[in-house]
């Protein structure tokens, strides 16, 4: 394993796994593979850790065919070359999405994909699903929640969904998107372009633009937001109570 892997991404992934106790010995973990750079790097990194870290675990790739007519052959070859199992789940998710109305279909699409992954995990008797959300995603979600919903918070690095009996883990939460892009280019990881008509035209893209703007004045804005999410000043968070008067 190359030494620069540690500095650029593996140390951050190990730290996230340790901070939130994401992976245990002898577990099976499915990685949701969209074909994009984030999930492909996640599979690559977890496969490395499964072979070279002190913990022994198995990684299985799962790609959901949502009906967007994507050529996933490069992804299949990548998994085959790394001796990683790849399961392709056929779905009709695209049939439930309305791209013509003013409503954003991304939320429904994400829910349907999440449900399909949970179903596959149950069928495989796997209790952990790893998703490729990185530091930028966490920060953008924070601003989306605040600006569009008036709510403080972001997704959690590790969450248990009791009704589905599965954990969702996000080992890339400390890895910046620009590092993922750099690694993808250096290692020539396969990246499959999305055929979704809403790609790049969502409220998330607006939040991404905002974070990039803030970075000009506050270069460490991403790190500060991620730190703030686990460093909450509860005494100064407003909490309304009926008996406060």
ZAKEKOL-14947 format. One line per field, with one value per residue (C-alpha): residue in three letters; chain; y negated, z, x. Coordinates in Angstrom, 3 decimals, always signed. Layout:
rest = ALA ...;
kette = A ...;
py = Y ...;
pz = Z ...;
px = X ...;
//
This chain:
rest = UNK UNK UNK UNK UNK UNK UNK UNK UNK UNK UNK UNK UNK UNK UNK UNK UNK UNK UNK UNK UNK UNK UNK UNK UNK UNK UNK UNK UNK UNK UNK UNK UNK UNK UNK UNK UNK UNK UNK UNK UNK UNK UNK UNK UNK UNK UNK UNK UNK UNK UNK UNK UNK UNK UNK UNK UNK UNK UNK UNK UNK UNK UNK UNK UNK UNK UNK UNK UNK UNK UNK UNK UNK UNK UNK UNK UNK UNK UNK UNK UNK UNK UNK UNK UNK UNK UNK UNK UNK UNK UNK UNK UNK UNK UNK UNK UNK UNK UNK UNK UNK UNK UNK UNK UNK UNK UNK UNK UNK UNK UNK UNK UNK UNK UNK UNK UNK UNK UNK UNK UNK UNK UNK UNK UNK UNK UNK UNK UNK UNK UNK UNK UNK UNK UNK UNK UNK UNK UNK UNK UNK UNK UNK UNK UNK UNK UNK UNK UNK UNK UNK UNK UNK UNK UNK UNK UNK UNK UNK UNK UNK UNK UNK UNK UNK UNK UNK UNK UNK UNK UNK UNK UNK UNK UNK UNK UNK UNK UNK UNK UNK UNK UNK UNK UNK UNK UNK UNK UNK UNK UNK UNK UNK UNK UNK UNK UNK UNK UNK UNK UNK UNK UNK UNK UNK UNK UNK UNK UNK UNK UNK UNK UNK UNK UNK UNK UNK UNK UNK UNK UNK UNK UNK UNK UNK UNK UNK UNK UNK UNK UNK UNK UNK UNK UNK UNK UNK UNK UNK UNK UNK UNK UNK UNK UNK;
kette = A A A A A A A A A A A A A A A A A A A A A A A A A A A A A A A A A A A A A A A A A A A A A A A A A A A A A A A A A A A A A A A A A A A A A A A A A A A A A A A A A A A A A A A A A A A A A A A A A A A A A A A A A A A A A A A A A A A A A A A A A A A A A A A A A A A A A A A A A A A A A A A A A A A A A A A A A A A A A A A A A A A A A A A A A A A A A A A A A A A A A A A A A A A A A A A A A A A A A A A A A A A A A A A A A A A A A A A A A A A A A A A A A A A A A A A A A A A A A A A A A A A A A;
py = +0.000 -3.403 -5.741 -8.829 -7.063 -7.664 -11.422 -12.058 -9.938 -6.777 -8.539 -10.566 -7.424 -5.529 -8.462 -8.533 -4.758 -4.977 -8.117 -6.521 -2.813 -2.145 +1.261 +4.318 +7.467 +10.023 +7.870 +7.815 +4.308 +3.382 +0.231 -1.622 -2.121 -4.807 -4.747 -8.223 -9.134 -9.188 -5.700 -4.207 -5.682 -4.456 -0.917 -1.193 -2.506 +0.005 +2.830 +1.636 +1.432 +4.873 +6.294 +4.218 +3.004 +4.862 +5.490 +8.241 +7.528 +8.163 +5.495 +6.080 +3.563 +2.996 +0.987 +0.035 -0.115 -2.919 -3.082 -5.921 -3.770 -3.887 -1.837 -0.200 +2.079 +0.057 +0.467 +4.217 +4.585 +2.495 +4.756 +7.870 +6.703 +6.062 +9.384 +7.576 +9.006 +6.769 +7.182 +5.338 +4.763 +3.999 +1.373 -0.799 -3.885 -6.232 -5.463 -7.119 -10.363 -13.462 -15.576 -17.879 -19.579 -22.274 -19.832 -18.486 -14.673 -14.194 -13.629 -10.902 -9.311 -9.186 -7.606 -4.954 -4.130 -3.944 -1.576 +0.631 +0.800 +1.760 +4.520 +5.884 +5.718 +7.708 +10.325 +10.645 +10.693 +7.656 +4.997 +2.207 +0.029 -2.301 -5.428 -7.772 -11.074 -13.190 -16.334 -18.708 -16.805 -17.153 -20.895 -21.489 -19.566 -21.749 -24.928 -23.385 -22.514 -25.970 -28.051 -26.007 -24.336 -26.584 -23.625 -23.101 -19.797 -17.460 -13.731 -11.594 -9.629 -6.518 -5.950 -2.920 -2.521 -0.263 +0.431 +1.683 +3.296 +1.728 -0.810 -3.474 -4.481 -7.287 -6.691 -9.618 -12.378 -13.745 -13.592 -16.711 -16.438 -18.047 -15.242 -12.643 -14.296 -14.311 -10.641 -9.606 -11.275 -9.883 -6.306 -6.498 -5.159 -4.512 -7.286 -6.822 -10.038 -10.465 -10.558 -12.125 -15.275 -17.059 -16.492 -19.798 -21.716 -21.123 -23.075 -21.119 -22.760 -26.146 -25.221 -24.038 -27.418 -29.154 -27.102 -27.834 -31.556 -31.433 -29.609 -32.749 -34.517 -31.484 -28.842 -26.304 -26.745 -23.033 -21.870 -24.427 -23.310 -19.627 -20.427 -22.464 -19.516 -17.555 -20.574 -21.912 -24.566 -23.181 -26.000 -28.549 -26.539 -27.970 -25.446 -26.542 -25.221 -25.949 -26.182 -28.636 -31.610;
pz = +0.000 -1.010 +1.851 +0.373 +0.674 +4.431 +4.200 +1.448 +2.577 +4.625 +7.902 +7.722 +7.010 +9.887 +12.205 +11.225 +11.679 +15.127 +16.258 +15.552 +15.948 +12.401 +11.707 +13.883 +13.429 +10.893 +9.683 +6.173 +4.811 +1.615 -0.188 -2.162 -5.558 -7.714 -10.159 -9.100 -7.724 -4.048 -3.732 -5.953 -3.767 -0.672 -2.038 -2.924 +0.547 +2.529 +0.417 +1.281 +4.986 +4.957 +3.658 +5.546 +8.806 +12.115 +11.566 +9.252 +7.412 +4.030 +1.527 -1.014 -3.702 -4.471 -7.516 -7.938 -11.548 -11.187 -14.892 -15.993 -18.675 -17.285 -18.628 -15.499 -17.241 -15.967 -12.415 -12.889 -14.217 -11.335 -8.749 -10.592 -10.715 -6.967 -6.261 -4.674 -5.047 -6.970 -6.736 -9.268 -8.104 -10.767 -9.727 -11.373 -9.278 -12.285 -12.930 -9.618 -10.310 -11.861 -13.674 -15.373 -12.347 -10.228 -7.336 -6.684 -7.180 -5.423 -1.954 -3.166 -5.279 -2.273 -0.097 -2.702 -3.221 +0.531 +0.869 -1.926 -0.301 +3.026 +1.314 -0.308 +3.014 +4.691 +1.939 +2.295 +6.108 +6.322 +9.014 +7.728 +4.647 +3.766 +1.769 +0.032 +1.660 +2.299 +4.280 +1.638 +1.610 +5.400 +5.271 +2.345 +4.141 +7.217 +5.187 +3.327 +6.620 +8.026 +4.974 +3.560 +6.649 +9.554 +11.268 +12.692 +11.854 +9.162 +8.538 +11.167 +10.390 +11.865 +12.383 +13.244 +11.604 +13.956 +11.633 +8.947 +11.283 +9.557 +10.314 +7.820 +8.048 +6.230 +6.493 +4.163 +6.416 +7.182 +3.542 +1.375 -2.087 -3.694 -2.290 -3.686 -7.099 -6.875 -5.834 -8.553 -11.180 -9.851 -9.512 -12.635 -10.749 -12.951 -12.854 -14.575 -15.549 -14.239 -16.759 -14.247 -15.806 -12.440 -12.005 -11.100 -10.944 -7.347 -4.093 -3.049 -5.896 -4.538 -1.109 -2.734 -4.438 -1.084 +0.668 -2.159 -1.778 +2.008 +1.486 -0.089 +3.297 +5.608 +4.102 +6.845 +6.716 +6.047 +8.973 +11.274 +10.394 +10.851 +14.221 +15.253 +14.540 +17.361 +19.566 +20.390 +23.054 +24.474 +27.034 +24.273 +21.985 +22.199 +23.527 +24.045 +27.083 +28.134 +31.788 +31.282 +32.659;
px = +0.000 +1.404 +2.370 +0.685 -2.678 -2.539 -1.993 -4.514 -7.452 -6.855 -5.961 -9.188 -11.213 -9.597 -10.320 -14.001 -14.294 -12.676 -14.566 -17.942 -17.100 -18.301 -16.761 -16.326 -14.265 -15.559 -18.458 -19.857 -20.429 -22.221 -21.111 -23.764 -22.105 -23.668 -20.764 -19.620 -16.207 -17.243 -18.688 -15.976 -13.235 -15.093 -15.112 -11.412 -10.510 -12.574 -11.188 -7.662 -8.478 -10.084 -6.794 -4.218 -5.776 -5.950 -9.676 -10.825 -14.095 -15.696 -16.742 -19.520 -20.448 -24.141 -25.240 -28.890 -30.023 -32.566 -33.452 -31.151 -29.470 -25.914 -23.020 -21.626 -19.136 -16.112 -17.449 -17.920 -14.372 -13.002 -14.648 -13.566 -9.931 -9.984 -11.719 -14.685 -18.179 -20.590 -24.358 -26.529 -30.091 -32.681 -35.263 -37.941 -37.196 -37.137 -40.824 -41.769 -39.911 -41.465 -38.873 -41.381 -42.965 -41.338 -40.961 -37.466 -37.479 -34.113 -35.576 -37.954 -35.211 -32.863 -35.565 -36.375 -32.701 -32.169 -35.116 -33.794 -30.349 -31.926 -33.891 -30.738 -28.886 -31.650 -31.592 -27.814 -28.088 -25.803 -26.347 -24.058 -24.502 -21.609 -22.423 -19.996 -21.003 -17.895 -17.041 -18.424 -21.736 -22.019 -21.307 -23.670 -26.428 -25.862 -26.441 -29.400 -31.078 -30.453 -31.385 -34.273 -35.739 -34.694 -33.036 -29.543 -27.899 -26.623 -26.641 -24.895 -21.702 -23.348 -27.049 -29.153 -32.551 -34.437 -37.373 -34.976 -32.476 -29.451 -26.726 -25.752 -22.107 -20.295 -16.533 -15.677 -17.096 -13.605 -12.424 -12.732 -14.256 -11.205 -9.038 -11.428 -11.185 -7.387 -7.211 -9.658 -7.497 -4.206 -5.495 -7.655 -10.653 -13.687 -16.290 -19.643 -21.375 -24.912 -27.751 -30.136 -31.719 -31.493 -27.765 -26.070 -29.379 -30.440 -30.578 -27.476 -25.591 -26.694 -25.294 -22.071 -21.731 -22.321 -19.628 -17.173 -17.950 -17.405 -14.118 -12.660 -12.904 -12.770 -10.450 -11.244 -15.035 -15.619 -13.502 -15.130 -18.675 -17.804 -16.186 -19.238 -21.543 -19.886 -19.061 -22.523 -22.971 -26.214 -26.479 -26.912 -29.163 -32.680 -35.145 -38.734 -40.579 -44.123 -43.142 -40.283 -42.219;
//
